[in-house]
Amino acid sequence: MSLISGKYKLLILYILAECMVVRYNALKRHIGGISHKTLSMALKELEADDLLVRTEYPQIPPKVEYRRPNGAGR
């Protein structure tokens, strides 16, 4: 439970379960009143705990996608 504590982590994981792959701005739109700092901090913590995978594509403008790790939810 300590891995998903916080106001937004469970909501982020729910959105990833529904959408499979989500970009940063789409997550921000889904959640609504979350600040950029809070969202990026929650995403970094979830990534550090291996609850989501961040994929960064080398292009301009930068493209970053978030998804569940392989095998999650099984």
C-alpha positions as CSV (number, residue, x, y, z in Angstrom):
1,M,0.0,0.0,0.0
2,S,2.9,2.4,0.6
3,L,3.8,2.2,-3.1
4,I,0.5,3.8,-4.1
5,S,0.0,6.1,-1.2
6,G,-0.7,9.7,-2.2
7,K,-3.5,11.6,-3.7
8,Y,-2.8,10.8,-7.4
9,K,-0.8,7.6,-7.8
10,L,-3.8,5.3,-7.7
11,L,-5.6,7.5,-10.2
12,I,-2.6,7.4,-12.5
13,L,-2.4,3.6,-12.3
14,Y,-6.2,3.4,-13.1
15,I,-5.7,5.7,-16.2
16,L,-2.8,3.5,-17.4
17,A,-5.0,0.4,-16.9
18,E,-7.7,1.8,-19.0
19,C,-5.6,3.5,-21.8
20,M,-2.6,1.2,-21.8
21,V,-0.2,3.9,-23.2
22,V,-0.6,7.6,-22.2
23,R,1.5,10.7,-22.9
24,Y,2.2,13.3,-20.2
25,N,-0.3,15.9,-21.4
26,A,-3.0,13.4,-21.7
27,L,-2.5,12.3,-18.1
28,K,-2.6,15.9,-17.0
29,R,-5.9,16.4,-18.9
30,H,-7.4,13.2,-17.4
31,I,-6.6,14.2,-13.9
32,G,-7.5,17.9,-14.1
33,G,-6.4,20.0,-11.1
34,I,-2.9,18.5,-10.7
35,S,0.2,20.7,-11.0
36,H,3.1,19.8,-13.3
37,K,5.4,19.4,-10.3
38,T,3.0,17.0,-8.5
39,L,2.4,14.9,-11.6
40,S,6.0,14.6,-12.5
41,M,6.9,13.7,-9.0
42,A,4.2,11.0,-8.8
43,L,5.3,9.6,-12.2
44,K,9.0,9.5,-11.1
45,E,8.0,7.7,-7.9
46,L,5.9,5.1,-9.7
47,E,8.7,4.5,-12.2
48,A,11.2,4.0,-9.4
49,D,8.8,1.5,-7.8
50,D,8.5,-0.3,-11.2
51,L,4.8,0.3,-11.4
52,L,5.0,2.1,-14.7
53,V,7.4,2.3,-17.6
54,R,8.5,5.6,-19.1
55,T,9.5,5.5,-22.8
56,E,11.3,8.6,-24.2
57,Y,11.6,9.0,-28.0
58,P,14.5,11.0,-29.4
59,Q,12.7,13.7,-31.4
60,I,11.9,17.4,-31.2
61,P,9.6,18.2,-29.5
62,P,10.3,15.4,-27.0
63,K,7.8,12.6,-26.9
64,V,7.4,10.6,-23.6
65,E,4.9,7.8,-23.1
66,Y,3.9,6.0,-19.9
67,R,2.5,2.4,-19.8
68,R,2.1,-0.5,-17.4
69,P,5.1,-2.8,-17.1
70,N,4.8,-6.1,-19.0
71,G,2.8,-8.6,-17.1
72,A,1.1,-6.0,-14.9
73,G,-2.4,-6.9,-13.8
74,R,-2.0,-10.6,-14.5
